[in-house]
Amino acid sequence: MTINNSFAQTLRSIFTDGGVLLFCVVVPLLYPVLYAFIYNGETVREVPVVVVDDSHSRLSREYLRRLDATADASIVGRASSIEEAKAAVSRREAYGVVYIPSDFQESLMTGRQTRVQLYCDMSGMLYYKALLTANTDVSLDMNAEIKVGRMGGNPIAAASGIQGGTAEQQSALQHPVRYEWVALFNAQSGFASFLIPAVLILVLQQTMLLGIGLITGTRRERKEKAPSQWSSFQTLTGIALAFIAFYIPVSLYVLGVVPEMFNLPHIGNLWEVGCLLLPFLVAVFNLGVTLGVLPRKRESVFLIVVFTSVPLLFLSGVSWPAAAFPPFWHYFAQIFPSTHGATAYIKLYCMGAHLSDVRTEYFALWAQAIIYGITAWLCVRYVYKEHPKPLQP
C-alpha cells in the first residue's frame, strides 16, 4: 500500500466510521466547552456555614459579623451545640461549622490565647478552601487590632513615639511591613484557570488514542496484512499523516479558541503552541499505534484508554506538584506525552514563556515520538504479519 492510499483510506475511515467520528470530531469540539463551562465560575463563593457561639460576647459577635461579610462564607444558621450543627451539615444545609468557645472574650481580655474551631465537609475541597480562607483572614485582622490595643504600655511602641495616633499610625502598627499578594497567571486563584489547560491536552491525547485504537481494532478484525516491510512503513506513514493533518486544526481549536472563549489565561504565542503540537501529536499517534497491538476487537480500546484519563491528569503534575511525587510515579509519568505536553502548554500559552523555556519538554516529546515510532512500526509489522488476508481498502 502506498502512502497516498493509506492517507486517503484513513481519512475515509475517520469520516465514515461513526465511532471514530464521535471521538475524533465531536468529543474534541464539545467536551472542552462543556468542561470549561462547568468550571467557569472559577471559585466558590458564599459557602453556607453554621455557627455555634458559646461565648455570646461582643468580640464573638464581631468575629461572626466579619466572617459573614467575607465573599467566601455566609452564615445560614446558628446552633446551640456541635451535634446540632453537624446535623445541619449532614442535611447539606451547610458545608461547615464554626465553633467559638465560651471563654473567647475572657481569654482575649486577659492576654491569653484562644481559638476558633472550624469543621468542614471534606467531600468538596473548594468548600474547605473557602471557609478556611475566610476564617484565617478574619482572625488575622482581629489579631492585628488586638495587638495594637495592647501596645500602649509596650516599650518598643513608646520609644517610637507611637501610642494611639492617627489611622495611618495604627495601620503601621498592625502591618509594620506592607505586602501585596498578586496571584501570577491566575488572578482569581480559580479552579478552571489551573485545571482546564491540562484537561485540554488530555482531551487531545485520549481522543486520538481512542480513534487510532478503533481503526487499528477494525483492521485486526478484518485480518489485514501488509505484504512487505516497506509496505508496513508506508501504511504507518500514511495513517500518521492523515491523523496529524486532521488533528492540527482540532488541536488549535481546543488549545487556542476554548481558552479565549472562557477567558482562561492565554498570554502566550499561538504560533509557538503550534510548534509544540507537532512532536506532541506525533508522539501520541505512535503511542496509539503501539497500544493498538493489544486489543483484538475495536471495543477493547475503551478498556485500555478511558480508565487512564483521571490517573494521567494527576500524573501531569497540575493537581499535585510533580516535585512531591514518589520516584516511581515521577519516572512512570514520563512515559506519556500528556505529562510533557501539559507542562509545556501551560508554560507557553498560560504563562507567556517561549519555546526556549520549554526545551526540556519539547525534546522529551521528540524523543517519545522517535521511540514510539520504532515500537509502532514493529507493532504494525506484527499485527499485519499474523494474518494471511491481504490488505483491503
C-alpha positions as CSV (number, residue, x, y, z in Angstrom):
1,M,0.0,0.0,0.0
2,T,1.4,3.4,-0.9
3,I,1.4,6.4,1.4
4,N,-1.3,8.2,-0.6
5,N,-3.6,5.2,-0.5
6,S,-3.1,4.8,3.3
7,F,-3.6,8.5,3.8
8,A,-6.9,8.6,1.8
9,Q,-8.1,5.4,3.4
10,T,-7.5,6.7,6.9
11,L,-9.3,10.0,6.2
12,R,-12.2,8.0,4.8
13,S,-12.3,5.9,8.0
14,I,-12.4,8.9,10.2
15,F,-15.3,10.5,8.4
16,T,-17.3,7.3,7.7
17,D,-16.8,5.3,10.9
18,G,-19.3,6.6,13.5
19,G,-17.1,5.7,16.5
20,V,-14.0,7.4,15.1
21,L,-16.1,10.4,14.1
22,L,-17.5,10.7,17.6
23,F,-14.2,10.5,19.4
24,C,-12.1,12.4,16.9
25,V,-14.5,15.2,16.0
26,V,-17.5,15.5,18.3
27,V,-15.7,14.9,21.6
28,P,-12.8,17.4,21.0
29,L,-15.2,20.0,19.8
30,L,-17.8,19.7,22.6
31,Y,-16.1,18.2,25.6
32,P,-13.7,21.1,26.3
33,V,-16.5,23.6,26.0
34,L,-18.7,21.6,28.4
35,Y,-15.8,21.1,30.9
36,A,-14.8,24.8,30.8
37,F,-18.4,25.9,31.1
38,I,-19.0,23.8,34.2
39,Y,-15.9,25.3,36.0
40,N,-16.4,28.8,34.5
41,G,-17.3,30.2,37.9
42,E,-13.6,29.7,38.9
43,T,-14.2,30.0,42.7
44,V,-16.8,29.0,45.2
45,R,-18.4,32.0,47.0
46,E,-20.8,32.4,49.9
47,V,-20.3,28.9,51.2
48,P,-23.1,28.2,53.8
49,V,-21.8,27.7,57.3
50,V,-23.5,27.2,60.7
51,V,-22.0,28.8,63.9
52,V,-22.0,27.7,67.5
53,D,-21.4,30.7,69.7
54,D,-20.9,29.6,73.3
55,S,-19.3,33.0,74.2
56,H,-22.3,35.3,73.4
57,S,-19.9,38.2,73.8
58,R,-19.2,41.4,72.0
59,L,-16.0,40.1,70.4
60,S,-17.5,36.8,69.3
61,R,-20.3,38.7,67.6
62,E,-17.8,40.9,65.9
63,Y,-15.9,37.9,64.7
64,L,-19.0,36.4,63.2
65,R,-20.1,39.7,61.7
66,R,-16.8,39.9,59.8
67,L,-16.9,36.3,58.8
68,D,-20.4,36.7,57.3
69,A,-19.2,39.9,55.5
70,T,-16.5,38.0,53.6
71,A,-17.1,36.9,50.0
72,D,-16.3,33.2,50.8
73,A,-18.6,32.4,53.7
74,S,-22.2,33.0,54.5
75,I,-23.7,32.3,58.0
76,V,-27.0,30.5,57.3
77,G,-27.8,29.4,60.8
78,R,-26.9,29.2,64.5
79,A,-26.9,26.1,66.6
80,S,-26.8,25.5,70.3
81,S,-24.4,22.6,70.1
82,I,-21.9,20.9,67.8
83,E,-24.1,18.0,67.4
84,E,-27.0,20.2,66.2
85,A,-24.6,21.9,63.8
86,K,-23.3,18.6,62.4
87,A,-26.9,17.5,61.8
88,A,-27.3,20.6,59.6
89,V,-24.2,19.7,57.6
90,S,-25.5,16.1,57.2
91,R,-28.7,17.6,55.7
92,R,-26.5,19.6,53.3
93,E,-27.9,22.9,54.7
94,A,-24.3,23.9,55.3
95,Y,-20.8,22.8,54.5
96,G,-19.0,23.8,57.6
97,V,-19.3,24.6,61.3
98,V,-17.6,27.5,63.2
99,Y,-17.3,27.0,67.0
100,I,-16.5,29.8,69.3
101,P,-15.7,28.7,72.9
102,S,-17.3,30.2,76.0
103,D,-14.0,31.8,77.2
104,F,-13.3,33.5,73.9
105,Q,-13.6,37.1,75.1
106,E,-12.3,36.5,78.6
107,S,-9.1,34.9,77.2
108,L,-8.5,37.8,74.9
109,M,-9.1,40.4,77.6
110,T,-6.7,38.7,80.0
111,G,-3.9,38.3,77.4
112,R,-4.4,34.5,77.0
113,Q,-4.5,32.7,73.7
114,T,-7.9,31.5,72.5
115,R,-9.0,29.6,69.4
116,V,-11.9,29.4,66.9
117,Q,-12.6,25.9,65.7
118,L,-13.6,25.2,62.1
119,Y,-15.2,21.9,61.0
120,C,-15.6,21.4,57.2
121,D,-17.4,19.0,54.9
122,M,-14.4,17.5,53.1
123,S,-16.4,16.0,50.3
124,G,-15.6,19.2,48.4
125,M,-12.1,20.7,48.8
126,L,-13.3,24.0,47.4
127,Y,-15.7,24.4,50.3
128,Y,-12.8,23.7,52.7
129,K,-10.6,26.2,51.0
130,A,-13.2,29.0,51.0
131,L,-14.1,28.6,54.7
132,L,-10.5,28.2,55.8
133,T,-9.5,31.3,53.9
134,A,-12.4,33.4,55.3
135,N,-11.7,32.4,58.9
136,T,-8.0,32.9,58.5
137,D,-8.4,36.4,57.1
138,V,-10.8,37.4,59.9
139,S,-8.6,36.0,62.6
140,L,-5.5,37.8,61.2
141,D,-7.3,41.1,61.0
142,M,-8.6,40.8,64.6
143,N,-5.2,39.7,65.8
144,A,-3.6,42.8,64.4
145,E,-6.2,45.1,66.0
146,I,-5.9,43.4,69.4
147,K,-2.1,43.7,69.3
148,V,-2.4,47.4,68.6
149,G,-4.7,47.7,71.5
150,R,-2.1,46.2,73.8
151,M,0.7,48.4,72.6
152,G,0.0,51.3,75.0
153,G,2.5,50.0,77.6
154,N,4.9,48.4,75.1
155,P,8.3,50.0,75.5
156,I,9.0,49.5,71.8
157,A,5.9,51.5,70.8
158,A,6.7,54.1,73.4
159,A,10.2,54.5,72.2
160,S,9.0,55.0,68.6
161,G,6.5,57.7,69.8
162,I,3.5,55.8,68.5
163,Q,0.7,55.4,71.0
164,G,-2.8,55.6,69.7
165,G,-2.3,58.1,66.9
166,T,-3.7,58.6,63.5
167,A,-5.2,55.9,61.3
168,E,-2.0,55.8,59.4
169,Q,0.0,55.2,62.5
170,Q,-2.5,52.5,63.6
171,S,-2.1,50.8,60.3
172,A,1.7,50.9,60.7
173,L,1.4,49.1,64.0
174,Q,-0.9,46.5,62.6
175,H,1.2,45.8,59.5
176,P,4.8,47.0,60.1
177,V,5.9,45.6,56.7
178,R,3.3,46.2,54.0
179,Y,2.9,43.5,51.4
180,E,0.7,42.9,48.4
181,W,-0.3,39.5,47.2
182,V,-0.6,39.0,43.5
183,A,-1.5,35.6,42.1
184,L,0.5,35.4,38.9
185,F,-1.2,33.8,35.8
186,N,-4.3,33.1,37.9
187,A,-5.6,36.3,39.2
188,Q,-8.8,34.9,40.8
189,S,-7.0,31.8,42.2
190,G,-9.7,29.9,40.3
191,F,-10.2,26.2,39.7
192,A,-10.7,26.4,36.0
193,S,-7.6,28.5,35.3
194,F,-5.2,26.0,36.7
195,L,-7.0,22.7,35.8
196,I,-8.6,23.2,32.3
197,P,-5.3,23.8,30.4
198,A,-4.1,20.3,31.4
199,V,-7.6,18.8,30.7
200,L,-7.4,20.3,27.2
201,I,-4.1,18.5,26.5
202,L,-5.5,15.3,27.9
203,V,-8.7,15.5,25.8
204,L,-6.5,15.6,22.6
205,Q,-4.4,12.7,23.7
206,Q,-7.2,10.4,24.9
207,T,-9.5,11.1,21.9
208,M,-6.6,10.5,19.5
209,L,-5.7,7.2,21.2
210,L,-9.3,6.1,21.0
211,G,-9.6,7.0,17.3
212,I,-6.4,5.1,16.5
213,G,-7.5,2.2,18.6
214,L,-10.8,1.9,16.8
215,I,-9.2,2.0,13.4
216,T,-6.5,-0.5,14.4
217,G,-9.0,-2.8,16.0
218,T,-11.1,-2.7,12.9
219,R,-8.2,-3.7,10.7
220,R,-7.3,-6.5,13.1
221,E,-10.9,-7.8,12.9
222,R,-10.6,-7.7,9.1
223,K,-7.3,-9.5,9.3
224,E,-5.5,-7.1,7.0
225,K,-1.9,-7.8,6.1
226,A,1.0,-5.8,4.7
227,P,2.8,-7.8,2.1
228,S,6.3,-6.3,2.7
229,Q,8.4,-4.5,5.2
230,W,8.4,-1.3,3.1
231,S,4.6,-1.5,2.8
232,S,4.2,-1.6,6.6
233,F,6.3,1.6,6.8
234,Q,4.2,3.3,4.0
235,T,1.0,2.2,5.7
236,L,2.1,3.6,9.0
237,T,3.3,6.9,7.4
238,G,0.0,7.4,5.6
239,I,-2.1,6.8,8.7
240,A,0.2,9.2,10.7
241,L,-0.1,12.0,8.1
242,A,-3.9,11.6,8.0
243,F,-4.3,11.7,11.7
244,I,-1.9,14.6,12.3
245,A,-3.3,16.6,9.4
246,F,-6.8,16.1,10.8
247,Y,-5.8,16.9,14.4
248,I,-3.8,20.1,13.8
249,P,-7.0,22.3,13.3
250,V,-8.8,20.4,16.0
251,S,-5.9,21.0,18.4
252,L,-5.7,24.7,17.5
253,Y,-9.4,25.0,18.3
254,V,-9.1,23.1,21.6
255,L,-5.9,24.9,22.8
256,G,-6.4,28.3,21.2
257,V,-10.1,29.0,20.8
258,V,-11.5,27.4,24.0
259,P,-9.3,29.5,26.4
260,E,-10.3,32.6,24.5
261,M,-14.0,31.7,24.8
262,F,-13.9,31.3,28.5
263,N,-11.2,33.9,29.3
264,L,-8.8,31.4,30.6
265,P,-5.1,32.6,30.9
266,H,-3.8,32.9,27.4
267,I,-1.0,35.4,27.2
268,G,1.4,33.2,25.0
269,N,2.1,33.0,21.3
270,L,-0.3,30.6,19.5
271,W,2.4,30.1,16.8
272,E,4.7,28.6,19.4
273,V,1.9,26.4,20.7
274,G,1.6,25.2,17.1
275,C,5.3,24.3,17.1
276,L,4.7,22.3,20.3
277,L,1.8,20.4,18.7
278,L,3.9,18.7,16.1
279,P,6.0,16.5,18.4
280,F,3.1,16.1,20.8
281,L,0.7,14.7,18.1
282,V,3.4,12.5,16.5
283,A,4.2,11.1,20.0
284,V,0.6,10.5,20.8
285,F,-0.1,8.9,17.4
286,N,2.9,6.5,17.7
287,L,1.9,5.6,21.2
288,G,-1.6,4.9,20.0
289,V,-0.4,2.5,17.3
290,T,1.9,0.8,19.8
291,L,-1.0,0.3,22.2
292,G,-3.1,-0.8,19.2
293,V,-1.4,-4.2,19.2
294,L,-3.2,-5.0,22.5
295,P,-6.9,-5.0,21.6
296,R,-8.1,-7.7,19.2
297,K,-11.6,-6.1,18.9
298,R,-12.2,-2.4,18.3
299,E,-14.3,-2.0,21.5
300,S,-11.5,-3.3,23.7
301,V,-9.6,0.0,23.3
302,F,-12.1,1.7,25.7
303,L,-10.9,-0.6,28.5
304,I,-7.3,0.5,27.8
305,V,-7.7,4.2,27.3
306,V,-10.7,5.6,29.1
307,F,-9.9,4.4,32.6
308,T,-6.4,6.1,32.4
309,S,-7.8,9.6,32.0
310,V,-8.0,10.5,35.7
311,P,-4.7,9.0,36.6
312,L,-3.0,10.8,33.8
313,L,-4.4,14.1,34.9
314,F,-2.8,13.5,38.3
315,L,0.4,12.4,36.8
316,S,0.6,15.6,34.7
317,G,1.8,17.4,37.8
318,V,-1.0,20.0,37.7
319,S,-3.4,18.9,40.5
320,W,-0.4,17.8,42.6
321,P,3.2,19.1,42.2
322,A,5.4,16.7,40.4
323,A,8.3,17.5,42.7
324,A,6.3,15.8,45.5
325,F,5.8,12.6,43.5
326,P,7.5,9.4,44.8
327,P,10.4,8.4,42.5
328,F,8.5,5.6,40.8
329,W,5.5,7.7,39.8
330,H,7.8,10.5,38.7
331,Y,9.5,8.3,36.2
332,F,6.3,6.5,35.3
333,A,4.7,9.8,34.3
334,Q,7.5,10.4,31.8
335,I,6.0,7.6,29.6
336,F,3.0,9.6,28.5
337,P,3.1,12.6,26.1
338,S,0.4,14.4,28.1
339,T,2.8,14.8,31.0
340,H,5.3,16.9,28.9
341,G,2.6,18.4,26.7
342,A,0.5,19.8,29.6
343,T,3.6,21.3,31.3
344,A,4.9,22.9,28.1
345,Y,1.5,24.2,27.0
346,I,0.8,25.8,30.4
347,K,4.2,27.5,30.3
348,L,3.9,28.6,26.7
349,Y,0.3,29.8,26.5
350,C,-0.8,30.4,30.0
351,M,2.4,31.9,31.4
352,G,3.9,33.6,28.4
353,A,7.1,31.5,28.1
354,H,8.9,30.8,24.8
355,L,10.0,27.6,23.2
356,S,13.5,28.0,24.6
357,D,12.0,27.9,28.1
358,V,10.3,24.6,27.5
359,R,13.1,22.9,25.6
360,T,13.3,20.0,28.1
361,E,9.6,19.1,27.5
362,Y,10.0,19.9,23.7
363,F,12.9,17.5,23.3
364,A,11.2,14.9,25.5
365,L,8.2,14.9,23.2
366,W,10.5,14.4,20.2
367,A,12.3,11.6,22.0
368,Q,8.9,9.9,22.7
369,A,7.9,10.4,19.0
370,I,11.1,8.6,17.9
371,I,10.9,5.8,20.4
372,Y,7.2,5.2,20.0
373,G,7.7,5.5,16.2
374,I,10.0,2.4,16.3
375,T,7.7,0.5,18.5
376,A,4.7,1.5,16.3
377,W,6.4,0.2,13.2
378,L,7.3,-3.1,14.9
379,C,3.7,-3.4,16.1
380,V,2.3,-2.8,12.6
381,R,4.6,-5.5,11.3
382,Y,3.4,-7.9,14.0
383,V,-0.3,-7.1,13.5
384,Y,-0.3,-7.4,9.7
385,K,2.1,-10.4,9.7
386,E,-0.1,-12.6,11.9
387,H,-2.9,-12.6,9.4
388,P,-2.9,-14.1,5.9
389,K,-5.6,-11.9,4.4
390,P,-4.3,-9.2,2.0
391,L,-4.7,-5.5,2.9
392,Q,-8.2,-4.3,2.0
393,P,-9.3,-0.6,1.5
